[in-house]
Amino acid sequence: MKFKKTGAEQTTITRDVKDIVEKTGNVYQSLAILVKRSEQINEKMKTELLEKLNEFATYTDELEEVFENSEQIEVSKFYERLPKPWAIAVKELLEDEVYVREVDKEEVDEDTPSEEKDA
């Protein structure tokens, strides 16, 4: 995923809650969707960052040796300047780029074993 090209804001901006709520009709459902999507984006960003940092990793046996790797610093600074996962998630929700699948209560009941239904 190209995080830099998402067009999401890199700073905090004030949003109208009505715009977010109109996507689902429920404030809490909208927030739950935003939380889940931002967690997914954050996990992708973290995985990608760790893969890039591992390319430059040096493994030494001596604890005294502190090695400053300019490539690692540049990669870290690049990821620090990217839009935050929540900003990307809000932009995706507002532009209808998020797929939301609603689970019916009946489907949840069918998946739950009968012992848990009785409890």
Long-range contacts (C-beta under 8 A, 24 or more apart in sequence): 1-41, 1-44, 3-41, 3-45, 3-82, 3-83, 3-88, 4-82, 6-83, 6-88, 6-91, 6-92, 7-91, 8-83, 8-84, 8-87, 8-88, 8-90, 8-91, 9-83, 9-87, 9-91, 10-81, 10-82, 10-83, 10-84, 10-87, 15-90, 19-94, 20-90, 20-93, 20-94, 23-93, 23-94, 23-96, 24-100, 30-93, 33-93, 33-98, 33-100, 34-86, 34-89, 34-90, 34-93, 37-89, 37-92, 37-93, 37-98, 38-85, 38-86, 38-88, 38-89, 39-85, 41-85, 41-88, 41-89, 42-85, 45-79, 45-82, 45-85, 49-75, 49-76, 49-79
